Amino acid sequence: MTRKKLLLVFNPKSGKGEFVDNLFAVVNRFTKSGFEVTTYPTQAKGDAVDMILRRAGDFDYLVCSGGDGTLSEAINALMQLESHPIFGYIPSGTTNDFANSLGLPLGVLQAAESICTGDVFPMDVGRFGDRYFAYVAAFGLFTDVSYDTSQGMKNIFGQAAYILEGAKRLANIKTFRCSVHIEDEEIIDDFILGMAANSTSIGGFHLFADDRINLDDGKFEVLLIRNSKNFIDTQNIIASLLNNEVYTESVVRYRATRMEVLSRVDIPWSLDGEFGGRRREVLIENCQKAVNIIVPEGSAAQLSASNNEAPVQG
């Protein structure tokens, strides 16, 4: 029997070490399913990108395990390869927005089992200038929380660590004067938050109704929050947004294939929860069905179903 070659790249420091504790069981499960497994523990930031670019072209499958940083590196490396191996992801982060959106199991052994038995789903990937992201590009309020929160805090408090860190931002909310071009429309205003997402949740919060999200339709869910007149209004806007309630006129939503953001000052961006650099101009585009990822058996059709074709705006 010809064995399929699988490259397993993992961050040994991610989460609480659950993946490392189960490494033998994961490799054994893959081997029993007919894979020839090569493992590689990352040694530093950027190591996953280097390894995948050098070696993944020789493999049929690439499986990575880690948090947002490892995921982001894997996606960026995959998008630079001429031929993409089939991608599998074993989440070991804190909020696991990407995994939840795709319905991936959060347990290590369950996720490995799903990779062995699951279906291939062609998912959208975002292009951010010369970089890529799996599920969100964002600027403004709370978007720096994920990369400013220490791993120790994440290990102890889980998602609550983000809430504690995010609470510090409320006393000093920054605004960004931007010209935002979405499809053929231009919006010029002061914003406290902006994002292009391909996910059912961001930071563990469901900011979009689940039935509006299609992960292979070539479109992002765009969310912009204008600066309000006073602090109380801002608090109410944030509270309603996190509770997925009726949005006010300060909240603008679109479904779009591209978004361009222009500013006179450098804006710090977050890509998949990691620092994405500071830019005055950025073009965000959707790369439809760019990566073939393994999802639980029987779920691929559900993920690509279009339940809401009406345009989202306002």
Order of alpha helices (4+ residues) and beta strands (2+ residues): beta-alpha-alpha-beta-alpha-beta-alpha-beta-alpha-alpha-beta-beta-beta-alpha-alpha-alpha-beta-beta-beta-alpha-beta-beta-beta-alpha
